Amino acid sequence: MLWFAPEPCLPYSPRMTLLIPLFIGFFAGLRTFTAPAVTAWAVHLGWLKISPPMSLIGSTPAVAILTVLAIGEYVFDKLPNAPNRTDPIGLIGRIVMGGVTGACVALGMNQSAIVGAILCAIAAVVGCFTGYYVRKKIGEATGIRNLYLGLVEDLITIGGPLLILSKF
């Protein structure tokens, strides 16, 4: 079945097979919708080739929706009343979206979607807590406003998956 063991078309080392979903998952932990939006664009642009049904992430409506959600998240994150990303609802969202993204990336590497989803979801938890504590500690140590730290984090969160997925 294609869902569990797609036919190989590009060779990837076992290390890369594990590292790419882990890196993408880490970025999914920083922002819920950025990694899925970048993955959707990668599929849409042909950087990442996956088969149905997961290829639907690259459809024009999915790309548009995920892009709008990612942009909305950037704005919402800067508001003073934005909830903590480590709260259950934010963490669950990061885990779910990280899992979907990991499944797509793994399929693009001709690997198991389930393994990719699990690796990416675990890395999303790590990214969520790491991002939260690093941003908090840098703010406390330097006095840099949270808004500016959030903007830097946004750039890292966009650039990381773009760099990784553009190498396919």
CYANA upper distance limits for C-alpha pairs under 8 A (distance plus 0.5 A):
  1 MET  CA      5 ALA  CA      6.60
  1 MET  CA      6 PRO  CA      7.46
  2 LEU  CA      6 PRO  CA      4.90
  2 LEU  CA      7 GLU  CA      7.79
  2 LEU  CA     51 SER  CA      8.24
  3 TRP  CA    107 LEU  CA      8.15
  3 TRP  CA    112 SER  CA      7.48
  3 TRP  CA    113 ALA  CA      6.88
  4 PHE  CA    111 GLN  CA      7.89
  4 PHE  CA    112 SER  CA      5.27
  4 PHE  CA    113 ALA  CA      6.54
  4 PHE  CA    114 ILE  CA      7.61
  5 ALA  CA    110 ASN  CA      7.50
  5 ALA  CA    111 GLN  CA      6.51
  5 ALA  CA    112 SER  CA      5.96
  6 PRO  CA    107 LEU  CA      7.47
  6 PRO  CA    110 ASN  CA      5.74
  6 PRO  CA    111 GLN  CA      6.97
  6 PRO  CA    112 SER  CA      7.94
  7 GLU  CA    110 ASN  CA      6.87
  8 PRO  CA    109 MET  CA      8.48
  8 PRO  CA    110 ASN  CA      5.82
  9 CYS  CA    110 ASN  CA      7.66
 10 LEU  CA    109 MET  CA      7.67
 10 LEU  CA    110 ASN  CA      8.05
 12 TYR  CA     16 MET  CA      6.69
 12 TYR  CA     17 THR  CA      6.84
 12 TYR  CA    109 MET  CA      7.49
 13 SER  CA     17 THR  CA      6.78
 14 PRO  CA     18 LEU  CA      6.98
 15 ARG  CA     19 LEU  CA      6.51
 16 MET  CA     20 ILE  CA      6.35
 17 THR  CA     21 PRO  CA      7.81
 17 THR  CA    106 ALA  CA      7.83
 17 THR  CA    109 MET  CA      7.45
 17 THR  CA    111 GLN  CA      7.95
 18 LEU  CA     22 LEU  CA      6.95
 18 LEU  CA    116 GLY  CA      8.33
 18 LEU  CA    119 LEU  CA      8.04
 19 LEU  CA     23 PHE  CA      6.56
 20 ILE  CA     24 ILE  CA      6.64
 20 ILE  CA    105 VAL  CA      8.27
 20 ILE  CA    164 ILE  CA      7.86
 21 PRO  CA     25 GLY  CA      6.33
 21 PRO  CA    102 GLY  CA      5.79
 21 PRO  CA    105 VAL  CA      6.99
 21 PRO  CA    106 ALA  CA      7.35
 21 PRO  CA    116 GLY  CA      6.34
 21 PRO  CA    117 ALA  CA      8.34
 21 PRO  CA    119 LEU  CA      6.65
 21 PRO  CA    120 CYS  CA      5.61
 22 LEU  CA     26 PHE  CA      6.69
 22 LEU  CA    119 LEU  CA      6.26
 22 LEU  CA    120 CYS  CA      5.70
 22 LEU  CA    122 ILE  CA      8.36
 22 LEU  CA    123 ALA  CA      5.86
 23 PHE  CA     27 PHE  CA      7.07
 23 PHE  CA    120 CYS  CA      8.22
 23 PHE  CA    123 ALA  CA      7.75
 23 PHE  CA    161 PRO  CA      8.36
 24 ILE  CA     28 ALA  CA      6.74
 24 ILE  CA     35 ALA  CA      7.00
 24 ILE  CA     98 GLY  CA      8.23
 24 ILE  CA    101 THR  CA      8.18
 24 ILE  CA    102 GLY  CA      7.69
 24 ILE  CA    120 CYS  CA      7.11
 24 ILE  CA    123 ALA  CA      8.40
 24 ILE  CA    160 GLY  CA      8.27
 24 ILE  CA    161 PRO  CA      6.42
 24 ILE  CA    164 ILE  CA      8.36
 25 GLY  CA     29 GLY  CA      6.80
 25 GLY  CA     35 ALA  CA      8.17
 25 GLY  CA     98 GLY  CA      5.84
 25 GLY  CA     99 GLY  CA      8.26
 25 GLY  CA    101 THR  CA      8.13
 25 GLY  CA    102 GLY  CA      7.28
 25 GLY  CA    119 LEU  CA      7.79
 25 GLY  CA    120 CYS  CA      4.52
 25 GLY  CA    121 ALA  CA      6.58
 25 GLY  CA    122 ILE  CA      7.74
 25 GLY  CA    123 ALA  CA      5.15
 25 GLY  CA    124 ALA  CA      5.03
 25 GLY  CA    127 GLY  CA      7.77
 26 PHE  CA     30 LEU  CA      7.32
 26 PHE  CA    120 CYS  CA      7.79
 26 PHE  CA    123 ALA  CA      5.27
 26 PHE  CA    124 ALA  CA      5.24
 26 PHE  CA    125 VAL  CA      8.01
 26 PHE  CA    126 VAL  CA      6.93
 26 PHE  CA    127 GLY  CA      4.75
 26 PHE  CA    128 CYS  CA      7.91
 27 PHE  CA     31 ARG  CA      7.17
 27 PHE  CA     34 THR  CA      8.22
 27 PHE  CA     35 ALA  CA      6.79
 27 PHE  CA    124 ALA  CA      7.37
 27 PHE  CA    127 GLY  CA      6.80
 27 PHE  CA    157 THR  CA      6.02
 27 PHE  CA    160 GLY  CA      7.55
 27 PHE  CA    161 PRO  CA      7.49
 28 ALA  CA     32 THR  CA      5.90
 28 ALA  CA     33 PHE  CA      7.51
 28 ALA  CA     34 THR  CA      7.10
 28 ALA  CA     35 ALA  CA      5.62
 28 ALA  CA     36 PRO  CA      8.07
 28 ALA  CA     94 ARG  CA      6.57
 28 ALA  CA     95 ILE  CA      8.47
 28 ALA  CA     97 MET  CA      7.64
 28 ALA  CA     98 GLY  CA      5.82
 28 ALA  CA    124 ALA  CA      5.83
 28 ALA  CA    127 GLY  CA      7.65
 28 ALA  CA    128 CYS  CA      8.36
 28 ALA  CA    157 THR  CA      8.39
 29 GLY  CA     91 LEU  CA      8.37
 29 GLY  CA     94 ARG  CA      5.98
 29 GLY  CA     95 ILE  CA      7.95
 29 GLY  CA     98 GLY  CA      7.77
 29 GLY  CA    123 ALA  CA      7.64
 29 GLY  CA    124 ALA  CA      4.36
 29 GLY  CA    125 VAL  CA      6.35
 29 GLY  CA    126 VAL  CA      7.40
 29 GLY  CA    127 GLY  CA      4.80
 29 GLY  CA    128 CYS  CA      4.58
 29 GLY  CA    129 PHE  CA      8.27
 29 GLY  CA    131 GLY  CA      8.18
 30 LEU  CA    124 ALA  CA      8.02
 30 LEU  CA    127 GLY  CA      6.15
 30 LEU  CA    128 CYS  CA      5.71
 30 LEU  CA    131 GLY  CA      6.35
 30 LEU  CA    132 TYR  CA      8.47
 30 LEU  CA    153 GLU  CA      8.19
 30 LEU  CA    157 THR  CA      7.05
 31 ARG  CA     35 ALA  CA      8.01
 31 ARG  CA     70 ALA  CA      8.34
 31 ARG  CA     73 GLU  CA      8.01
 31 ARG  CA     94 ARG  CA      7.77
 31 ARG  CA    128 CYS  CA      8.46
 31 ARG  CA    154 ASP  CA      8.34
 31 ARG  CA    157 THR  CA      7.39
 32 THR  CA     36 PRO  CA      8.40
 32 THR  CA     70 ALA  CA      8.04
 32 THR  CA     73 GLU  CA      8.30
 32 THR  CA     90 GLY  CA      8.28
 32 THR  CA     93 GLY  CA      6.84
 32 THR  CA     94 ARG  CA      5.28
 32 THR  CA     97 MET  CA      6.94
 32 THR  CA     98 GLY  CA      8.08
 33 PHE  CA     37 ALA  CA      6.48
 33 PHE  CA     66 LEU  CA      6.93
 33 PHE  CA     67 THR  CA      8.26
 33 PHE  CA     69 LEU  CA      6.78
 33 PHE  CA     70 ALA  CA      5.25
 33 PHE  CA     73 GLU  CA      7.86
 33 PHE  CA     94 ARG  CA      8.45
 33 PHE  CA     97 MET  CA      7.51
 34 THR  CA     38 VAL  CA      6.56
 34 THR  CA     66 LEU  CA      8.32
 34 THR  CA     67 THR  CA      8.15
 34 THR  CA     70 ALA  CA      5.77
 34 THR  CA    157 THR  CA      7.37
 34 THR  CA    158 ILE  CA      6.93
 35 ALA  CA     39 THR  CA      6.51
 35 ALA  CA     98 GLY  CA      7.89
 35 ALA  CA    101 THR  CA      7.26
 35 ALA  CA    157 THR  CA      8.21
 35 ALA  CA    158 ILE  CA      8.09
 35 ALA  CA    161 PRO  CA      6.72
 36 PRO  CA     40 ALA  CA      6.48
 36 PRO  CA     66 LEU  CA      7.37
 36 PRO  CA     97 MET  CA      7.11
 36 PRO  CA     98 GLY  CA      7.89
 36 PRO  CA    100 VAL  CA      8.01
 36 PRO  CA    101 THR  CA      5.84
 37 ALA  CA     41 TRP  CA      6.73
 37 ALA  CA     63 VAL  CA      6.86
 37 ALA  CA     66 LEU  CA      5.39
 37 ALA  CA     67 THR  CA      5.89
 37 ALA  CA     70 ALA  CA      7.34
 38 VAL  CA     42 ALA  CA      6.59
 38 VAL  CA    158 ILE  CA      8.08
 38 VAL  CA    161 PRO  CA      7.03
 38 VAL  CA    162 LEU  CA      6.90
 38 VAL  CA    165 LEU  CA      8.49
 39 THR  CA     43 VAL  CA      6.73
 39 THR  CA     48 LEU  CA      8.33
 39 THR  CA     57 ILE  CA      8.30
 39 THR  CA     58 GLY  CA      8.27
 39 THR  CA    101 THR  CA      7.20
 39 THR  CA    104 CYS  CA      8.14
 39 THR  CA    105 VAL  CA      8.04
 39 THR  CA    161 PRO  CA      8.26
 39 THR  CA    165 LEU  CA      7.76
 40 ALA  CA     44 HIS  CA      6.52
 40 ALA  CA     57 ILE  CA      5.60
 40 ALA  CA     58 GLY  CA      5.02
 40 ALA  CA     59 SER  CA      8.11
 40 ALA  CA     62 ALA  CA      7.58
 40 ALA  CA     63 VAL  CA      5.90
 40 ALA  CA     66 LEU  CA      8.13
 41 TRP  CA     45 LEU  CA      6.41
 41 TRP  CA     58 GLY  CA      6.71
 41 TRP  CA     63 VAL  CA      6.62
 42 ALA  CA     46 GLY  CA      6.56
 42 ALA  CA     47 TRP  CA      5.39
 42 ALA  CA     48 LEU  CA      5.89
 42 ALA  CA     58 GLY  CA      7.86
 42 ALA  CA    165 LEU  CA      7.06
 42 ALA  CA    166 SER  CA      7.68
 43 VAL  CA     47 TRP  CA      6.37
 43 VAL  CA     48 LEU  CA      5.24
 43 VAL  CA     49 LYS  CA      6.49
 43 VAL  CA     50 ILE  CA      7.77
 43 VAL  CA     55 SER  CA      7.50
 43 VAL  CA     57 ILE  CA      7.69
 43 VAL  CA     58 GLY  CA      5.21
 44 HIS  CA     57 ILE  CA      8.43
 44 HIS  CA     58 GLY  CA      4.74
 44 HIS  CA     59 SER  CA      6.80
 44 HIS  CA     60 THR  CA      7.88
 44 HIS  CA     63 VAL  CA      8.00
 45 LEU  CA     58 GLY  CA      8.47
 47 TRP  CA    165 LEU  CA      7.47
 47 TRP  CA    166 SER  CA      6.68
 47 TRP  CA    167 LYS  CA      8.33
 47 TRP  CA    168 PHE  CA      6.32
 48 LEU  CA    105 VAL  CA      8.01
 48 LEU  CA    108 GLY  CA      6.04
 48 LEU  CA    165 LEU  CA      7.69
 48 LEU  CA    168 PHE  CA      6.81
 49 LYS  CA     55 SER  CA      8.25
 49 LYS  CA    108 GLY  CA      5.77
 50 ILE  CA     54 MET  CA      7.27
 50 ILE  CA     55 SER  CA      5.84
 50 ILE  CA    104 CYS  CA      7.44
 50 ILE  CA    107 LEU  CA      6.28
 50 ILE  CA    108 GLY  CA      5.54
 51 SER  CA     55 SER  CA      5.72
 51 SER  CA    107 LEU  CA      8.25
 52 PRO  CA     56 LEU  CA      7.09
 54 MET  CA    104 CYS  CA      6.79
 55 SER  CA     59 SER  CA      7.90
 55 SER  CA    104 CYS  CA      8.22
 56 LEU  CA     62 ALA  CA      7.64
 57 ILE  CA     62 ALA  CA      5.96
 57 ILE  CA     63 VAL  CA      7.31
 58 GLY  CA     62 ALA  CA      6.83
 58 GLY  CA     63 VAL  CA      6.50
 59 SER  CA     63 VAL  CA      6.61
 60 THR  CA     64 ALA  CA      6.59
 61 PRO  CA     65 ILE  CA      6.56
 62 ALA  CA     66 LEU  CA      6.47
 63 VAL  CA     67 THR  CA      6.45
 64 ALA  CA     68 VAL  CA      6.65
 65 ILE  CA     69 LEU  CA      6.63
 66 LEU  CA     70 ALA  CA      6.54
 67 THR  CA     71 ILE  CA      6.70
 68 VAL  CA     72 GLY  CA      6.52
 69 LEU  CA     73 GLU  CA      6.57
 70 ALA  CA     74 TYR  CA      6.89
 71 ILE  CA     75 VAL  CA      7.02
 72 GLY  CA     76 PHE  CA      6.52
 73 GLU  CA     77 ASP  CA      6.32
 74 TYR  CA     78 LYS  CA      7.32
 74 TYR  CA    154 ASP  CA      7.55
 75 VAL  CA     79 LEU  CA      7.58
 76 PHE  CA     82 ALA  CA      6.90
 77 ASP  CA     82 ALA  CA      6.26
 77 ASP  CA    150 GLY  CA      8.09
 78 LYS  CA     82 ALA  CA      7.66
 78 LYS  CA    146 ASN  CA      8.48
 78 LYS  CA    147 LEU  CA      6.38
 78 LYS  CA    150 GLY  CA      7.45
 83 PRO  CA     87 ASP  CA      7.69
 83 PRO  CA     90 GLY  CA      8.47
 84 ASN  CA     90 GLY  CA      7.92
 85 ARG  CA     90 GLY  CA      5.53
 85 ARG  CA     91 LEU  CA      6.72
 85 ARG  CA    128 CYS  CA      7.36
 85 ARG  CA    132 TYR  CA      7.74
 86 THR  CA     90 GLY  CA      6.65
 86 THR  CA     91 LEU  CA      5.88
 86 THR  CA    128 CYS  CA      7.19
 86 THR  CA    129 PHE  CA      7.13
 86 THR  CA    132 TYR  CA      8.11
 87 ASP  CA     91 LEU  CA      6.53
 88 PRO  CA     92 ILE  CA      6.39
 89 ILE  CA     93 GLY  CA      6.69
 90 GLY  CA     94 ARG  CA      6.79
 91 LEU  CA     95 ILE  CA      6.71
 91 LEU  CA    125 VAL  CA      7.53
 91 LEU  CA    128 CYS  CA      7.69
 92 ILE  CA     96 VAL  CA      6.62
 93 GLY  CA     97 MET  CA      6.50
 94 ARG  CA     98 GLY  CA      6.16
 94 ARG  CA    121 ALA  CA      8.06
 94 ARG  CA    124 ALA  CA      6.60
 94 ARG  CA    125 VAL  CA      7.85
 94 ARG  CA    128 CYS  CA      8.16
 95 ILE  CA     99 GLY  CA      6.51
 95 ILE  CA    120 CYS  CA      8.41
 95 ILE  CA    121 ALA  CA      5.22
 95 ILE  CA    122 ILE  CA      7.82
 95 ILE  CA    124 ALA  CA      6.30
 95 ILE  CA    125 VAL  CA      7.07
 96 VAL  CA    100 VAL  CA      6.84
 96 VAL  CA    121 ALA  CA      7.36
 97 MET  CA    101 THR  CA      6.59
 97 MET  CA    121 ALA  CA      8.36
 98 GLY  CA    102 GLY  CA      6.44
 98 GLY  CA    117 ALA  CA      7.50
 98 GLY  CA    120 CYS  CA      5.83
 98 GLY  CA    121 ALA  CA      5.43
 98 GLY  CA    124 ALA  CA      6.39
 99 GLY  CA    103 ALA  CA      6.63
 99 GLY  CA    116 GLY  CA      7.78
 99 GLY  CA    117 ALA  CA      4.44
 99 GLY  CA    118 ILE  CA      6.69
 99 GLY  CA    119 LEU  CA      8.22
 99 GLY  CA    120 CYS  CA      5.97
 99 GLY  CA    121 ALA  CA      5.26
100 VAL  CA    104 CYS  CA      6.91
100 VAL  CA    117 ALA  CA      6.57
101 THR  CA    105 VAL  CA      6.68
101 THR  CA    117 ALA  CA      7.50
101 THR  CA    120 CYS  CA      7.76
102 GLY  CA    106 ALA  CA      6.45
102 GLY  CA    113 ALA  CA      7.64
102 GLY  CA    116 GLY  CA      5.02
102 GLY  CA    117 ALA  CA      4.82
102 GLY  CA    118 ILE  CA      7.90
102 GLY  CA    119 LEU  CA      7.51
102 GLY  CA    120 CYS  CA      5.35
102 GLY  CA    121 ALA  CA      7.87
103 ALA  CA    107 LEU  CA      6.66
103 ALA  CA    112 SER  CA      7.98
103 ALA  CA    113 ALA  CA      4.58
103 ALA  CA    114 ILE  CA      6.71
103 ALA  CA    115 VAL  CA      7.94
103 ALA  CA    116 GLY  CA      5.32
103 ALA  CA    117 ALA  CA      5.03
104 CYS  CA    108 GLY  CA      6.73
104 CYS  CA    113 ALA  CA      7.22
104 CYS  CA    116 GLY  CA      8.22
105 VAL  CA    109 MET  CA      6.89
105 VAL  CA    113 ALA  CA      8.42
105 VAL  CA    116 GLY  CA      7.46
106 ALA  CA    110 ASN  CA      6.77
106 ALA  CA    111 GLN  CA      5.53
106 ALA  CA    112 SER  CA      6.56
106 ALA  CA    113 ALA  CA      5.90
106 ALA  CA    115 VAL  CA      8.07
106 ALA  CA    116 GLY  CA      5.42
106 ALA  CA    117 ALA  CA      8.29
107 LEU  CA    111 GLN  CA      5.81
107 LEU  CA    112 SER  CA      6.84
107 LEU  CA    113 ALA  CA      6.10
107 LEU  CA    116 GLY  CA      8.43
111 GLN  CA    115 VAL  CA      8.27
111 GLN  CA    116 GLY  CA      8.04
112 SER  CA    116 GLY  CA      6.82
113 ALA  CA    117 ALA  CA      6.47
114 ILE  CA    118 ILE  CA      6.67
115 VAL  CA    119 LEU  CA      6.62
116 GLY  CA    120 CYS  CA      6.47
117 ALA  CA    121 ALA  CA      6.45
118 ILE  CA    122 ILE  CA      6.69
119 LEU  CA    123 ALA  CA      6.69
120 CYS  CA    124 ALA  CA      6.52
121 ALA  CA    125 VAL  CA      7.09
122 ILE  CA    126 VAL  CA      7.10
123 ALA  CA    127 GLY  CA      6.49
124 ALA  CA    128 CYS  CA      6.42
125 VAL  CA    129 PHE  CA      6.90
126 VAL  CA    130 THR  CA      6.40
127 GLY  CA    131 GLY  CA      6.20
128 CYS  CA    132 TYR  CA      6.70
129 PHE  CA    133 TYR  CA      6.64
130 THR  CA    134 VAL  CA      6.40
131 GLY  CA    135 ARG  CA      6.42
132 TYR  CA    136 LYS  CA      6.60
133 TYR  CA    137 LYS  CA      6.42
134 VAL  CA    138 ILE  CA      6.50
135 ARG  CA    139 GLY  CA      6.62
135 ARG  CA    146 ASN  CA      8.23
135 ARG  CA    149 LEU  CA      7.00
135 ARG  CA    150 GLY  CA      8.25
136 LYS  CA    140 GLU  CA      6.72
137 LYS  CA    141 ALA  CA      6.48
138 ILE  CA    142 THR  CA      6.38
138 ILE  CA    143 GLY  CA      8.19
138 ILE  CA    144 ILE  CA      8.01
139 GLY  CA    143 GLY  CA      5.61
139 GLY  CA    144 ILE  CA      5.63
139 GLY  CA    145 ARG  CA      6.98
139 GLY  CA    146 ASN  CA      6.95
139 GLY  CA    149 LEU  CA      7.90
140 GLU  CA    144 ILE  CA      8.23
144 ILE  CA    148 TYR  CA      7.41
144 ILE  CA    149 LEU  CA      7.51
145 ARG  CA    149 LEU  CA      7.08
146 ASN  CA    150 GLY  CA      6.46
147 LEU  CA    151 LEU  CA      6.81
148 TYR  CA    152 VAL  CA      6.85
149 LEU  CA    153 GLU  CA      6.64
150 GLY  CA    154 ASP  CA      6.58
151 LEU  CA    155 LEU  CA      6.91
152 VAL  CA    156 ILE  CA      6.86
153 GLU  CA    157 THR  CA      6.48
154 ASP  CA    158 ILE  CA      6.65
155 LEU  CA    159 GLY  CA      6.37
156 ILE  CA    160 GLY  CA      6.28
157 THR  CA    161 PRO  CA      7.50
158 ILE  CA    162 LEU  CA      6.86
159 GLY  CA    163 LEU  CA      6.45
160 GLY  CA    164 ILE  CA      6.80
161 PRO  CA    165 LEU  CA      6.33
162 LEU  CA    166 SER  CA      6.26
163 LEU  CA    167 LYS  CA      7.23
164 ILE  CA    168 PHE  CA      8.17
